[in-house]
Amino acid sequence: MPSDPREPGHEGSITSQDHAHEDTPKVKNRKPANTAFRQQRLKAWQPILTPKTVLPLFFVIGIIFAPIGGLLLYASAQVQELIIDYSNCATQAPDVSYSGDYDTMSSSLVTSHFKSNSSNPSPATPKWGRRAFTYNYYNNSKVVQSVNATQCTLEFTLPNEMKPPVLFYYKLTNFYQNHRRYAKSFNTDQLSGTAISADSADGSDCSPLTSTNEKPYYPCGLVANSIFNDTFSNPVLLNVPGSSITDQVYTMKNNSGIAWSSDADLYGTTKYAWADVAVPPNWVEKYGEEYTDDWHIDVVNDEALHVWMRLAGLPTFSKLAQRNDDDIMVAGTYRLNITMLFPVTEYGGTKSVLISTRTVMGGKNSFLGIAYVVVAGLCVLLGTVFLVTHLIKPRKLGDHTYLSWNNEAPSQAAGGREGAGGDDHR
C-alpha cells in the first residue's frame, strides 16, 4: 500500500513539489491599458447621409464649379497661338534656292487659335520653301564648325497682334522622354561639376552612352546626346504697313529667360580638363571631335540644355525656345528660317513651331475648364434626379424593413425546421 505523502517520512517530496510550483513562470497579462486610445473609446464623428444633406451638396458643387469652369474656358480662349508642322519641309516643300516661289502648305499641318476680329479675317494658310545651305557655328564672330543642312522657310500671317510675353516653342510628337531607360540616362554629379572618371561613368546611370577611348562623355547619357538642335531665326515682318521699312525683325531671346530659375542650381562649372573628356556623338557636328579651351559646352549658362533636360511626362510636348517679354508682335505676314538638324521622320514623329501668348492661367488648355463644367453639370443633373425621386417616392429614414436579412423568404427556414423535426420524431 503506498504511503501517504503527508506522513512525516515524506517531507522531502513535499518540499520539491513546492519548489517546482514556485519555479513556474507567471503568465503575463496582454490586456491593453485601460485608456481611451488603447481601448478604442476615442470620440468619433460619422456623417449620416440623408436627402437633406446630400441634395444641397450636389447643387452647391454645381453652382461653384460652373463659374470656375467658365472662367477657365474664357481665359483659354484669350490665348492666341499658331502651330505649324514643318516635319517634311526637306522633302515636300519646293526648292526656292533660285525661284523664290513658296508653296502653300496643307491645311492639316496648321492649327491656329485667334480671337475673332471683324477687321482681320482668318489667317491665310502659311507657305513654305526650302534650300540647301551651309550652317556655321560661330565663336566670337569666328566660324568654328560648319555643317551641310536644309533651311526651311515659313511664311505665316497673324490676323491679330500678340501682346507680350510672346512665347516661341518647338513641339515634338511620339518622342518618349518618359521611357525609363532614357529618363535615368544622365549623371547629376557630372552636371553639377564633379569630374567623374570613365570607370565611374560606366557604372553610373549614363548607360549605354558612358565613355569612349577611356574618356567619359561630357555630358554623358542619352538625354543630353539627343538634345533638340534645330535652330530658329527671329521672325521678320514683311512689308511693314505705314512705314518705309521693308522688313522689320521681331527680336526674341533664345538663351536667356527660357529655363526655370531653379534649374540653375543643378548645373555647375566642370572640374574637367577639356582634353580629358569626349564629345557626345550627336554633338560632334557642333563641337568637333574634341572640346577645346575656346570652343566647348557651358552647361551652366546653356538654358536650351536646361530646358531639354527637364524631361516631359508625355510623348507629345512643347519646350520653350525663344521669347519676347517687351514688344507687341503686330499683325501681318512674317518669315521664319529654320535650320533642320533634328530628325523625326525616322521614328514616326513630327516637329512643329508654336507661337503663343499666355494669360494668368498659363497657355491655351481648355481641358481643365471643360472638366469643371462637366462635373458641375453632372452634379446638378444628379441632384435634380434625386430631388424628384425623393419628392415623388420618399423613403422613410431608419426603416428596418430595408435591411437585407429582413427580406429573406421565411418558407425556407420553416421547411428546414419541419424536416429536422420529422427526423427527430422517427
VOPAGU-2260 file (C-alpha; in pm, 1 decimal, decimal comma):
REM VOPAGU-2260
SITE   aa  ch    i         X         Y         Z
SITE  MET   A    0       0,0       0,0       0,0
SITE  PRO   A    1     153,2     332,7     -97,5
SITE  SER   A    2     239,6     556,1     185,4
SITE  ASP   A    3      69,6     885,7     244,1
SITE  PRO   A    4     291,6    1173,9     133,0
SITE  ARG   A    5     159,9    1369,5     425,1
SITE  GLU   A    6     329,4    1133,9     672,1
SITE  PRO   A    7     646,4    1253,8     842,0
SITE  GLY   A    8     873,6    1048,2     618,3
SITE  HIS   A    9     778,0    1243,4     310,1
SITE  GLU   A   10     882,6    1597,8     397,1
SITE  GLY   A   11    1144,5    1597,9     113,3
SITE  SER   A   12     886,9    1514,9    -155,1
SITE  ILE   A   13     657,7    1790,2     -37,9
SITE  THR   A   14     937,4    2039,8     -41,3
SITE  SER   A   15    1041,4    1955,0    -400,0
SITE  GLN   A   16     685,1    1996,1    -522,9
SITE  ASP   A   17     658,2    2331,0    -356,2
SITE  HIS   A   18     979,7    2446,5    -522,1
SITE  ALA   A   19     857,6    2323,3    -861,6
SITE  HIS   A   20     539,2    2520,2    -812,0
SITE  GLU   A   21     735,2    2829,4    -719,3
SITE  ASP   A   22     955,5    2798,9   -1034,0
SITE  THR   A   23     654,2    2803,2   -1269,7
SITE  PRO   A   24     673,2    3128,7   -1475,6
SITE  LYS   A   25     395,2    3374,6   -1425,5
SITE  VAL   A   26     165,4    3437,2   -1721,1
SITE  LYS   A   27     196,6    3794,7   -1843,6
SITE  ASN   A   28    -120,9    3995,0   -1887,1
SITE  ARG   A   29    -151,8    4108,8   -2250,7
SITE  LYS   A   30    -460,7    4316,7   -2189,0
SITE  PRO   A   31    -409,6    4673,7   -2320,5
SITE  ALA   A   32    -408,6    4954,3   -2073,1
SITE  ASN   A   33    -745,6    5095,3   -1979,9
SITE  THR   A   34    -715,7    5419,6   -2175,5
SITE  ALA   A   35    -945,8    5577,0   -2432,9
SITE  PHE   A   36    -688,5    5530,3   -2707,9
SITE  ARG   A   37    -587,8    5169,6   -2624,5
SITE  GLN   A   38    -947,2    5059,7   -2565,1
SITE  GLN   A   39   -1079,1    5243,8   -2873,0
SITE  ARG   A   40   -1307,6    5477,9   -2687,8
SITE  LEU   A   41   -1196,7    5794,5   -2864,2
SITE  LYS   A   42   -1467,9    6029,3   -2977,2
SITE  ALA   A   43   -1560,2    5987,6   -3341,9
SITE  TRP   A   44   -1790,5    6155,9   -3588,4
SITE  GLN   A   45   -1961,5    5986,9   -3878,2
SITE  PRO   A   46   -2188,4    6181,2   -4110,5
SITE  ILE   A   47   -2532,3    6039,8   -4174,9
SITE  LEU   A   48   -2611,1    6087,2   -4543,2
SITE  THR   A   49   -2971,6    6194,5   -4569,1
SITE  PRO   A   50   -3154,9    6370,8   -4852,8
SITE  LYS   A   51   -3140,5    6696,0   -4656,0
SITE  THR   A   52   -2759,8    6686,2   -4650,7
SITE  VAL   A   53   -2678,2    6523,1   -4984,7
SITE  LEU   A   54   -2911,1    6714,3   -5217,2
SITE  PRO   A   55   -2785,1    7063,4   -5119,3
SITE  LEU   A   56   -2427,3    6937,8   -5155,8
SITE  PHE   A   57   -2488,3    6838,4   -5519,2
SITE  PHE   A   58   -2633,0    7179,1   -5605,1
SITE  VAL   A   59   -2360,8    7370,1   -5415,2
SITE  ILE   A   60   -2084,3    7186,9   -5605,3
SITE  GLY   A   61   -2261,7    7256,7   -5933,4
SITE  ILE   A   62   -2307,3    7625,8   -5854,3
SITE  ILE   A   63   -1939,4    7667,3   -5753,7
SITE  PHE   A   64   -1778,5    7458,0   -6030,1
SITE  ALA   A   65   -1980,4    7601,9   -6321,1
SITE  PRO   A   66   -1848,3    7961,1   -6298,8
SITE  ILE   A   67   -1494,4    7838,1   -6229,3
SITE  GLY   A   68   -1508,2    7625,3   -6541,9
SITE  GLY   A   69   -1648,8    7917,0   -6738,5
SITE  LEU   A   70   -1365,1    8145,3   -6625,2
SITE  LEU   A   71   -1104,8    7883,9   -6717,1
SITE  LEU   A   72   -1256,7    7843,7   -7063,3
SITE  TYR   A   73   -1267,6    8220,7   -7107,0
SITE  ALA   A   74    -900,4    8252,1   -7006,6
SITE  SER   A   75    -805,8    7975,0   -7250,4
SITE  ALA   A   76   -1000,0    8147,6   -7528,2
SITE  GLN   A   77    -797,1    8466,6   -7475,8
SITE  VAL   A   78    -475,3    8285,1   -7565,3
SITE  GLN   A   79    -373,3    8329,6   -7929,1
SITE  GLU   A   80    -148,9    8069,7   -8084,0
SITE  LEU   A   81     -26,3    7937,8   -8417,4
SITE  ILE   A   82     114,2    7585,9   -8469,4
SITE  ILE   A   83     291,7    7489,8   -8793,3
SITE  ASP   A   84     417,2    7137,6   -8858,7
SITE  TYR   A   85     736,9    7153,9   -9066,4
SITE  SER   A   86     849,2    6789,3   -9027,1
SITE  ASN   A   87     852,3    6715,8   -9402,6
SITE  CYS   A   88     975,7    7052,7   -9520,5
SITE  ALA   A   89    1300,6    6898,3   -9650,7
SITE  THR   A   90    1111,2    6663,6   -9884,6
SITE  GLN   A   91     772,9    6824,2   -9960,8
SITE  ALA   A   92     842,9    7197,6   -9972,7
SITE  PRO   A   93     959,3    7344,8  -10305,2
SITE  ASP   A   94    1323,6    7434,3  -10354,7
SITE  VAL   A   95    1339,1    7814,2  -10350,5
SITE  SER   A   96    1714,5    7846,2  -10396,5
SITE  TYR   A   97    1664,2    8017,5  -10732,9
SITE  SER   A   98    1293,6    8071,9  -10798,0
SITE  GLY   A   99    1182,4    8206,6  -10460,7
SITE  ASP   A  100     831,1    8075,1  -10523,8
SITE  TYR   A  101     690,5    7948,0  -10196,3
SITE  ASP   A  102     414,1    7688,2  -10195,2
SITE  THR   A  103     102,2    7686,8   -9980,0
SITE  MET   A  104     112,8    7428,3   -9704,9
SITE  SER   A  105    -155,7    7169,3   -9644,3
SITE  SER   A  106    -414,9    7299,1   -9401,5
SITE  SER   A  107    -375,6    6978,0   -9198,8
SITE  LEU   A  108     -28,5    7096,2   -9096,8
SITE  VAL   A  109    -153,7    7422,3   -8945,6
SITE  THR   A  110    -352,1    7485,1   -8627,1
SITE  SER   A  111    -442,1    7837,2   -8519,3
SITE  HIS   A  112    -646,8    7998,2   -8243,4
SITE  PHE   A  113    -703,4    8372,8   -8267,7
SITE  LYS   A  114    -965,1    8600,0   -8118,0
SITE  SER   A  115   -1230,8    8690,8   -8372,3
SITE  ASN   A  116   -1184,5    9033,6   -8520,6
SITE  SER   A  117   -1412,4    9176,3   -8788,5
SITE  SER   A  118   -1133,6    9393,2   -8931,8
SITE  ASN   A  119    -897,6    9097,7   -8970,9
SITE  PRO   A  120   -1022,2    8784,4   -9145,7
SITE  SER   A  121    -897,0    8438,9   -9055,9
SITE  PRO   A  122    -526,2    8397,5   -9133,7
SITE  ALA   A  123    -418,8    8270,2   -9471,9
SITE  THR   A  124    -263,1    7925,3   -9488,2
SITE  PRO   A  125     115,1    7954,3   -9437,1
SITE  LYS   A  126     361,3    7897,5   -9718,3
SITE  TRP   A  127     693,0    7715,0   -9708,9
SITE  GLY   A  128    1008,4    7660,3   -9908,0
SITE  ARG   A  129    1349,0    7501,3   -9860,7
SITE  ARG   A  130    1706,7    7546,5   -9972,0
SITE  ALA   A  131    2031,3    7363,1   -9911,5
SITE  PHE   A  132    2296,6    7569,4   -9736,5
SITE  THR   A  133    2594,0    7551,5   -9505,2
SITE  TYR   A  134    2517,5    7627,7   -9143,9
SITE  ASN   A  135    2805,7    7780,8   -8947,5
SITE  TYR   A  136    2867,6    7773,2   -8573,7
SITE  TYR   A  137    3033,1    8090,9   -8451,5
SITE  ASN   A  138    3252,2    8161,1   -8150,5
SITE  ASN   A  139    3337,8    8528,1   -8101,7
SITE  SER   A  140    3241,3    8601,8   -8463,3
SITE  LYS   A  141    3471,2    8328,0   -8585,1
SITE  VAL   A  142    3344,7    8020,9   -8769,6
SITE  VAL   A  143    3449,5    7713,2   -8572,6
SITE  GLN   A  144    3227,4    7442,3   -8723,7
SITE  SER   A  145    3022,6    7406,6   -9042,6
SITE  VAL   A  146    2757,9    7153,8   -9137,9
SITE  ASN   A  147    2554,6    7095,3   -9452,4
SITE  ALA   A  148    2185,6    7130,7   -9371,0
SITE  THR   A  149    1845,2    7218,9   -9508,6
SITE  GLN   A  150    1694,8    7556,2   -9432,4
SITE  CYS   A  151    1316,3    7558,7   -9413,6
SITE  THR   A  152    1148,3    7896,3   -9458,9
SITE  LEU   A  153     793,7    7954,1   -9333,5
SITE  GLU   A  154     572,6    8249,8   -9424,0
SITE  PHE   A  155     272,5    8291,0   -9195,1
SITE  THR   A  156      18,0    8562,3   -9123,7
SITE  LEU   A  157    -101,0    8684,7   -8784,6
SITE  PRO   A  158    -455,0    8829,1   -8812,0
SITE  ASN   A  159    -428,7    8997,1   -8471,0
SITE  GLU   A  160    -148,6    9148,9   -8271,6
SITE  MET   A  161       1,6    8932,7   -7999,8
SITE  LYS   A  162      79,3    9116,0   -7677,9
SITE  PRO   A  163     387,3    9026,4   -7474,8
SITE  PRO   A  164     502,3    8795,9   -7346,7
SITE  VAL   A  165     514,2    8620,0   -7684,6
SITE  LEU   A  166     643,7    8265,2   -7641,4
SITE  PHE   A  167     804,9    8058,9   -7915,1
SITE  TYR   A  168     809,9    7680,4   -7861,4
SITE  TYR   A  169     916,1    7375,8   -8055,8
SITE  LYS   A  170     669,7    7087,9   -8033,7
SITE  LEU   A  171     754,8    6719,6   -8074,2
SITE  THR   A  172     528,0    6417,0   -8100,6
SITE  ASN   A  173     597,3    6047,6   -8047,2
SITE  PHE   A  174     916,0    6126,7   -7853,8
SITE  TYR   A  175     913,5    5932,9   -7525,6
SITE  GLN   A  176    1127,2    6125,2   -7280,5
SITE  ASN   A  177     942,9    5932,7   -7008,8
SITE  HIS   A  178    1091,1    5597,2   -7114,6
SITE  ARG   A  179    1255,5    5455,0   -6802,8
SITE  ARG   A  180    1595,0    5376,8   -6956,3
SITE  TYR   A  181    1607,3    5715,4   -7129,3
SITE  ALA   A  182    1482,0    5916,3   -6831,7
SITE  LYS   A  183    1755,9    5789,8   -6597,7
SITE  SER   A  184    2041,2    5815,8   -6852,6
SITE  PHE   A  185    2232,6    6113,6   -6708,3
SITE  ASN   A  186    2462,5    6179,3   -6414,2
SITE  THR   A  187    2368,9    6454,3   -6171,6
SITE  ASP   A  188    2715,0    6467,9   -6015,6
SITE  GLN   A  189    2877,3    6526,7   -6353,0
SITE  LEU   A  190    2628,5    6800,3   -6441,8
SITE  SER   A  191    2688,4    6971,8   -6107,1
SITE  GLY   A  192    3061,3    6995,7   -6184,8
SITE  THR   A  193    3217,0    6677,5   -6042,6
SITE  ALA   A  194    3481,6    6525,2   -6269,8
SITE  ILE   A  195    3382,4    6156,6   -6269,9
SITE  SER   A  196    3616,6    5905,9   -6430,9
SITE  ALA   A  197    3540,5    5680,3   -6725,1
SITE  ASP   A  198    3501,9    5382,7   -6489,4
SITE  SER   A  199    3257,1    5579,0   -6274,0
SITE  ALA   A  200    3061,3    5678,3   -6582,5
SITE  ASP   A  201    3042,7    5313,4   -6692,4
SITE  GLY   A  202    2894,6    5221,8   -6355,6
SITE  SER   A  203    2651,9    5512,5   -6340,6
SITE  ASP   A  204    2307,2    5571,8   -6482,7
SITE  CYS   A  205    2458,9    5715,0   -6803,1
SITE  SER   A  206    2449,9    5370,1   -6962,2
SITE  PRO   A  207    2457,6    5295,4   -7251,3
SITE  LEU   A  208    2630,9    5623,1   -7350,8
SITE  THR   A  209    2906,9    5647,6   -7092,4
SITE  SER   A  210    3261,4    5671,2   -7230,3
SITE  THR   A  211    3487,0    5612,5   -7529,7
SITE  ASN   A  212    3864,6    5563,6   -7559,2
SITE  GLU   A  213    3889,3    5571,5   -7178,1
SITE  LYS   A  214    3735,6    5920,4   -7172,1
SITE  PRO   A  215    3391,3    5989,2   -7023,0
SITE  TYR   A  216    3140,5    6168,1   -7241,2
SITE  TYR   A  217    3061,7    6515,0   -7114,4
SITE  PRO   A  218    2777,0    6531,9   -7059,0
SITE  CYS   A  219    2714,5    6158,1   -7060,6
SITE  GLY   A  220    2385,1    5977,9   -7115,5
SITE  LEU   A  221    2110,3    5955,9   -7373,6
SITE  VAL   A  222    1919,6    6266,6   -7262,3
SITE  ALA   A  223    2197,2    6517,2   -7332,6
SITE  ASN   A  224    2308,0    6338,2   -7650,2
SITE  SER   A  225    1959,2    6364,5   -7803,6
SITE  ILE   A  226    1910,8    6738,4   -7740,3
SITE  PHE   A  227    1686,7    6915,5   -7991,7
SITE  ASN   A  228    1923,3    7109,3   -8218,8
SITE  ASP   A  229    1707,8    7274,0   -8485,8
SITE  THR   A  230    1778,4    7647,0   -8482,4
SITE  PHE   A  231    1527,0    7928,1   -8537,6
SITE  SER   A  232    1583,2    8279,3   -8665,2
SITE  ASN   A  233    1394,7    8581,7   -8538,1
SITE  PRO   A  234    1061,4    8627,9   -8718,2
SITE  VAL   A  235    1078,4    8905,8   -8977,3
SITE  LEU   A  236     772,2    9120,1   -9052,0
SITE  LEU   A  237     740,5    9164,0   -9428,5
SITE  ASN   A  238     613,9    9485,6   -9589,6
SITE  VAL   A  239     571,4    9681,1   -9267,8
SITE  PRO   A  240     244,4    9878,2   -9301,3
SITE  GLY   A  241     268,8   10257,1   -9274,7
SITE  SER   A  242     647,2   10257,5   -9281,5
SITE  SER   A  243     923,3   10297,4   -9536,6
SITE  ILE   A  244    1098,4    9996,0   -9383,1
SITE  THR   A  245    1051,2    9689,8   -9598,7
SITE  ASP   A  246    1127,1    9428,8   -9333,9
SITE  GLN   A  247    1129,4    9454,4   -8955,9
SITE  VAL   A  248    1288,1    9195,7   -8726,8
SITE  TYR   A  249    1091,6    9087,4   -8421,2
SITE  THR   A  250    1378,8    9013,5   -8182,1
SITE  MET   A  251    1348,2    8721,0   -7943,1
SITE  LYS   A  252    1574,2    8595,4   -7662,2
SITE  ASN   A  253    1680,4    8237,5   -7726,7
SITE  ASN   A  254    1917,7    8158,3   -7439,2
SITE  SER   A  255    1802,5    8386,2   -7161,8
SITE  GLY   A  256    1490,5    8350,5   -6953,4
SITE  ILE   A  257    1365,6    8034,8   -7127,8
SITE  ALA   A  258    1456,0    7790,6   -6846,6
SITE  TRP   A  259    1328,5    7772,1   -6490,6
SITE  SER   A  260    1544,3    7968,0   -6249,1
SITE  SER   A  261    1550,3    7667,7   -6014,8
SITE  ASP   A  262    1725,7    7460,8   -6282,5
SITE  ALA   A  263    2040,3    7671,6   -6249,9
SITE  ASP   A  264    2109,6    7505,9   -5912,7
SITE  LEU   A  265    2152,5    7168,1   -6084,2
SITE  TYR   A  266    2445,3    7274,5   -6302,4
SITE  GLY   A  267    2796,2    7376,9   -6203,2
SITE  THR   A  268    3127,4    7465,5   -6363,5
SITE  THR   A  269    3305,4    7143,6   -6450,1
SITE  LYS   A  270    3637,1    7041,9   -6295,9
SITE  TYR   A  271    3734,5    6850,1   -6609,5
SITE  ALA   A  272    4025,1    6945,4   -6830,0
SITE  TRP   A  273    3876,3    6959,5   -7179,0
SITE  ALA   A  274    4134,3    6713,8   -7311,6
SITE  ASP   A  275    4012,5    6453,9   -7060,8
SITE  VAL   A  276    3653,4    6424,4   -7187,7
SITE  ALA   A  277    3486,4    6312,2   -7509,0
SITE  VAL   A  278    3221,0    6492,0   -7712,0
SITE  PRO   A  279    2883,3    6308,5   -7726,8
SITE  PRO   A  280    2824,2    6153,9   -8072,4
SITE  ASN   A  281    2537,8    6384,4   -8172,6
SITE  TRP   A  282    2733,9    6694,3   -8065,2
SITE  VAL   A  283    3030,4    6634,9   -8295,9
SITE  GLU   A  284    2875,0    6848,2   -8572,2
SITE  LYS   A  285    2878,0    7147,6   -8338,3
SITE  TYR   A  286    3190,3    7098,6   -8126,4
SITE  GLY   A  287    3405,7    6872,6   -8342,4
SITE  GLU   A  288    3578,5    6555,1   -8231,2
SITE  GLU   A  289    3724,2    6721,0   -7921,6
SITE  TYR   A  290    3648,0    7018,1   -7699,0
SITE  THR   A  291    3897,8    7299,4   -7692,8
SITE  ASP   A  292    3962,8    7577,2   -7444,7
SITE  ASP   A  293    3793,8    7819,6   -7685,0
SITE  TRP   A  294    3505,2    7604,0   -7804,1
SITE  HIS   A  295    3323,9    7382,9   -7552,5
SITE  ILE   A  296    2990,6    7329,6   -7385,2
SITE  ASP   A  297    2896,9    7564,0   -7099,9
SITE  VAL   A  298    2634,3    7370,3   -6906,2
SITE  VAL   A  299    2591,7    7648,7   -6650,9
SITE  ASN   A  300    2466,2    7908,2   -6899,2
SITE  ASP   A  301    2319,2    7688,2   -7174,0
SITE  GLU   A  302    1948,8    7735,3   -7098,8
SITE  ALA   A  303    1845,8    7540,6   -7408,0
SITE  LEU   A  304    2014,0    7238,7   -7247,7
SITE  HIS   A  305    1836,1    7308,3   -6918,4
SITE  VAL   A  306    1500,1    7312,5   -7096,9
SITE  TRP   A  307    1571,8    6984,8   -7273,6
SITE  MET   A  308    1698,6    6811,6   -6958,2
SITE  ARG   A  309    1369,9    6885,7   -6778,3
SITE  LEU   A  310    1200,6    6571,8   -6906,9
SITE  ALA   A  311     846,1    6570,7   -7041,5
SITE  GLY   A  312     593,9    6328,1   -6898,0
SITE  LEU   A  313     405,7    6265,4   -7223,6
SITE  PRO   A  314     524,3    6172,6   -7574,5
SITE  THR   A  315     371,8    6493,7   -7715,4
SITE  PHE   A  316     524,5    6802,7   -7558,4
SITE  SER   A  317     633,8    7159,7   -7621,8
SITE  LYS   A  318     952,1    7322,9   -7495,1
SITE  LEU   A  319    1030,9    7693,7   -7490,8
SITE  ALA   A  320    1294,0    7801,9   -7744,5
SITE  GLN   A  321    1256,3    8182,5   -7767,8
SITE  ARG   A  322    1054,4    8461,8   -7609,9
SITE  ASN   A  323     990,0    8834,7   -7619,1
SITE  ASP   A  324     864,3    8992,8   -7297,5
SITE  ASP   A  325     852,3    9356,0   -7407,1
SITE  ASP   A  326     731,2    9412,1   -7764,3
SITE  ILE   A  327     395,3    9358,1   -7931,8
SITE  MET   A  328     403,4    9119,8   -8226,7
SITE  VAL   A  329     188,9    9322,9   -8465,0
SITE  ALA   A  330     -49,7    9171,7   -8717,0
SITE  GLY   A  331      99,9    9098,3   -9054,9
SITE  THR   A  332     296,6    8844,7   -9257,5
SITE  TYR   A  333     617,2    8707,8   -9110,1
SITE  ARG   A  334     903,1    8499,4   -9243,9
SITE  LEU   A  335    1088,8    8246,9   -9027,5
SITE  ASN   A  336    1401,4    8048,3   -9117,3
SITE  ILE   A  337    1461,8    7710,8   -8955,3
SITE  THR   A  338    1782,1    7507,8   -8976,8
SITE  MET   A  339    1670,5    7144,7   -8986,6
SITE  LEU   A  340    1918,0    6928,7   -8795,8
SITE  PHE   A  341    1695,1    6718,0   -8569,1
SITE  PRO   A  342    1549,1    6404,1   -8736,9
SITE  VAL   A  343    1192,5    6299,8   -8654,1
SITE  THR   A  344    1060,2    6106,9   -8953,9
SITE  GLU   A  345    1292,7    5813,7   -8875,0
SITE  TYR   A  346    1089,2    5724,8   -8565,9
SITE  GLY   A  347     749,7    5839,0   -8693,4
SITE  GLY   A  348     738,8    6166,6   -8503,6
SITE  THR   A  349     667,5    6526,3   -8601,4
SITE  LYS   A  350     811,3    6865,6   -8512,1
SITE  SER   A  351     633,9    7198,9   -8515,4
SITE  VAL   A  352     680,0    7561,1   -8419,9
SITE  LEU   A  353     429,2    7707,4   -8174,8
SITE  ILE   A  354     392,3    8082,5   -8124,7
SITE  SER   A  355     164,4    8170,4   -7837,0
SITE  THR   A  356      60,0    8427,6   -7580,9
SITE  ARG   A  357     -47,2    8346,1   -7226,9
SITE  THR   A  358    -284,5    8453,0   -6950,2
SITE  VAL   A  359    -273,0    8431,5   -6571,4
SITE  MET   A  360    -381,4    8067,8   -6611,6
SITE  GLY   A  361     -93,8    7989,1   -6849,0
SITE  GLY   A  362    -112,4    7880,1   -7211,4
SITE  LYS   A  363    -403,7    7750,0   -7410,7
SITE  ASN   A  364    -559,8    7448,9   -7236,4
SITE  SER   A  365    -935,5    7405,4   -7234,5
SITE  PHE   A  366    -933,2    7062,0   -7068,8
SITE  LEU   A  367    -946,9    7191,2   -6711,1
SITE  GLY   A  368   -1233,1    7429,3   -6785,9
SITE  ILE   A  369   -1429,5    7154,7   -6964,2
SITE  ALA   A  370   -1371,3    6920,5   -6669,5
SITE  TYR   A  371   -1512,6    7176,1   -6424,1
SITE  VAL   A  372   -1818,2    7240,7   -6640,3
SITE  VAL   A  373   -1884,7    6867,9   -6690,5
SITE  VAL   A  374   -1861,1    6798,0   -6315,4
SITE  ALA   A  375   -2091,6    7091,5   -6244,2
SITE  GLY   A  376   -2346,5    6966,1   -6497,7
SITE  LEU   A  377   -2337,8    6610,6   -6360,6
SITE  CYS   A  378   -2385,6    6733,5   -6003,0
SITE  VAL   A  379   -2684,2    6949,3   -6097,0
SITE  LEU   A  380   -2834,7    6665,9   -6303,3
SITE  LEU   A  381   -2793,3    6405,3   -6029,6
SITE  GLY   A  382   -2920,2    6647,9   -5768,8
SITE  THR   A  383   -3233,0    6715,9   -5975,9
SITE  VAL   A  384   -3299,0    6343,8   -6033,3
SITE  PHE   A  385   -3254,9    6258,8   -5665,7
SITE  LEU   A  386   -3473,9    6553,0   -5560,2
SITE  VAL   A  387   -3758,3    6449,5   -5791,0
SITE  THR   A  388   -3728,6    6088,5   -5673,1
SITE  HIS   A  389   -3735,8    6199,7   -5310,9
SITE  LEU   A  390   -4044,8    6416,1   -5362,6
SITE  ILE   A  391   -4240,7    6155,1   -5559,2
SITE  LYS   A  392   -4148,4    5844,2   -5361,4
SITE  PRO   A  393   -3972,4    5937,7   -5038,0
SITE  ARG   A  394   -3803,6    5671,9   -4830,0
SITE  LYS   A  395   -3866,0    5653,9   -4456,4
SITE  LEU   A  396   -3542,4    5702,1   -4265,3
SITE  GLY   A  397   -3449,1    5425,8   -4022,7
SITE  ASP   A  398   -3697,2    5174,4   -4169,3
SITE  HIS   A  399   -3570,7    4824,8   -4072,6
SITE  THR   A  400   -3769,5    4658,4   -4347,5
SITE  TYR   A  401   -3498,8    4766,0   -4594,5
SITE  LEU   A  402   -3237,5    4555,4   -4417,7
SITE  SER   A  403   -3121,2    4258,3   -4621,2
SITE  TRP   A  404   -3184,5    3993,3   -4357,6
SITE  ASN   A  405   -3545,3    4104,0   -4329,8
SITE  ASN   A  406   -3605,3    4032,7   -4698,9
SITE  GLU   A  407   -3521,3    3660,5   -4692,2
SITE  ALA   A  408   -3806,4    3416,1   -4770,9
SITE  PRO   A  409   -3934,6    3264,4   -4440,1
SITE  SER   A  410   -4056,5    2946,9   -4612,8
SITE  GLN   A  411   -3701,6    2810,0   -4641,4
SITE  ALA   A  412   -3635,2    2844,0   -4273,4
SITE  ALA   A  413   -3976,4    2695,4   -4185,0
SITE  GLY   A  414   -3926,9    2399,9   -4417,7
SITE  GLY   A  415   -3587,5    2330,9   -4268,3
SITE  ARG   A  416   -3729,9    2322,3   -3916,1
SITE  GLU   A  417   -4010,5    2087,3   -4016,9
SITE  GLY   A  418   -3767,8    1848,2   -4183,9
SITE  ALA   A  419   -3546,3    1848,4   -3879,4
SITE  GLY   A  420   -3844,1    1779,7   -3653,2
SITE  GLY   A  421   -3960,1    1483,0   -3864,7
SITE  ASP   A  422   -3616,0    1319,9   -3842,8
SITE  ASP   A  423   -3615,6    1358,1   -3468,7
SITE  HIS   A  424   -3963,3    1202,3   -3443,5
SITE  ARG   A  425   -3852,2     899,8   -3632,6
